[in-house]
Amino acid sequence: MSHPILDPDTISWQGVHYLTLLSSAESKGALSITDSVSPPKSGPPRHIHHDADETFVLLSGDCTFWMAGETFDCGPGRTVFVPKGVEHTFQVSSDLPSRHLIILTPGGFEGFFAEMARHDYRIPEDMAAIEACAKAYDLTFTGPPLDA
């Protein structure tokens, strides 16, 4: 498996590197798998995927997850399953980056990362544009990142 920081197909957005390992097109819509490297203290705003289950497989680094009001820590070798419709977020809690696989079923969400990178949107400065784009991916932002 190629490392996302070194692979020429990597997409970078807000310091996070995303490499699509299996696209929705390749799986006929069944799922997508993205290899992600997130820097220390980074993490998305709270959000809900309305149409897809999301699974995180932590490969390196530690993360604090927040899911439906519950907070818990996870490290390498751990997996976190987030059912569709459940509010969640995470933050890299280690001093090292976190490398993790993001698996969405069904697939299609990998296009969101590409669109964010293409427009170089910034959080929180460009949240209106990000939220408008997120609607096309059945994603709703519901609150701030964990560090806010």
C-alpha atoms as one frame of an Amber mdcrd trajectory, in Angstrom:
protein
   0.000   0.000   0.000   1.472   3.326  -1.073   1.789   6.022   1.602  -0.665
   8.867   0.890   1.878  11.635   1.423   4.161  10.122  -1.232   1.594   8.996
  -3.809   1.078  11.340  -6.801  -2.715  10.736  -6.680  -2.976  12.167  -3.170
  -5.373  15.042  -2.528  -4.405  17.532   0.177  -6.900  19.721   1.979  -6.312
  21.741   5.165  -3.139  19.777   5.961  -4.815  16.373   5.590  -3.682  13.986
   2.835  -6.303  11.743   1.184  -5.566   8.861  -1.166  -8.526   6.958  -2.607
  -7.673   3.256  -2.497 -11.045   2.031  -3.792 -13.455   4.424  -5.451 -17.193
   4.157  -5.610 -16.871   3.684  -9.379 -14.519   0.728  -8.876 -16.901  -0.933
  -6.391 -20.025  -0.189  -8.465 -21.182   2.124  -5.664 -20.890  -0.420  -2.861
 -18.160   1.381  -0.894 -15.141   3.646  -0.998 -11.868   3.354   0.912  -9.665
   6.386   1.515  -6.226   6.324   3.161  -5.918   9.513   5.206  -3.074  11.175
   7.114  -4.232  13.903   9.515  -1.823  16.183  11.402  -1.795  16.484  15.214
  -4.762  18.352  16.719  -6.690  18.279  13.412 -10.222  17.023  12.934 -13.446
  17.931  11.152 -16.443  19.807  12.557 -19.208  17.599  13.990 -21.263  16.167
  11.163 -23.741  13.533  10.021 -23.542  11.285   6.952 -27.213  10.762   6.135
 -26.725   8.072   3.500 -23.603   6.132   4.490 -22.062   4.154   7.328 -18.477
   5.225   8.084 -15.722   2.998   9.445 -12.333   4.249  10.628  -9.394   1.839
  10.832  -6.560   3.503  12.778  -3.120   2.598  11.455  -0.968   5.073  13.420
  -1.394   7.936  15.856  -4.133   8.380  18.445  -7.541   9.995  18.015 -10.294
  11.147  20.319 -13.708  10.386  18.853 -16.987  12.051  19.741 -20.091  10.142
  18.658 -23.669  10.979  19.683 -22.496  12.695  22.873 -19.969  10.020  23.911
 -16.197  10.655  23.853 -13.603   7.876  23.630  -9.950   7.420  22.629  -8.606
   5.050  19.989  -5.135   4.127  18.797  -3.472   1.976  16.152  -5.175  -1.303
  15.430  -8.582  -0.064  16.591 -11.680   0.353  14.458 -14.569   2.771  14.949
 -17.945   2.218  13.250 -20.292   5.180  12.808 -23.776   4.231  11.547 -25.392
   6.561   9.039 -27.411   9.311  10.666 -25.207   9.476  13.799 -23.536  12.780
  14.685 -19.767  12.411  15.115 -16.282  13.885  14.800 -12.712  13.133  15.828
  -9.474  14.913  16.639  -5.913  13.620  16.386  -4.830  13.554  20.031  -1.224
  12.352  19.616   1.792  14.504  18.826   2.204  12.393  15.698  -0.074  12.384
  12.645  -2.837   9.810  12.514  -3.009   7.563   9.488  -6.354   5.878   9.128
  -8.544   4.245   6.531 -11.968   5.796   5.978 -14.476   3.285   4.612 -17.899
   4.548   3.547 -20.749   2.248   2.559 -22.181   2.969   0.106 -19.346   4.802
  -1.627 -19.257   8.206  -3.238 -18.101  10.462  -0.438 -14.497  10.423  -1.694
 -15.633  13.084  -4.192 -16.200  15.517  -1.308 -12.486  15.548  -0.434 -11.568
  16.179  -4.075 -14.027  19.051  -4.339 -12.804  20.667  -1.103  -9.185  20.468
  -2.280 -10.018  21.759  -5.771 -11.611  24.905  -4.297  -9.089  25.144  -1.431
 -11.937  25.820   0.996 -10.937  26.782   4.552 -12.707  26.011   7.823 -14.273
  28.142   9.292 -13.790  30.959   6.736 -15.562  29.152   3.863 -18.191  27.187
   5.840 -21.110  28.502   3.763 -19.552  27.146   0.551 -18.470  23.915   2.281
 -21.982  23.347   3.643 -23.509  23.974   0.212 -21.175  21.405  -1.348 -21.759
  18.941   1.505 -25.473  18.735   0.650 -24.579  16.982  -2.619 -22.835  14.304
  -0.532 -25.692  13.909   1.985 -23.523  15.468   4.708 -24.691  17.992   7.280
 -22.377  19.879   9.621 -23.864  20.100  13.109 -21.255  21.725  15.338 -17.644
  22.731  15.860 -14.534  20.559  15.838 -13.505  19.056  19.194 -10.900  21.746
  19.822 -13.329  24.668  19.390
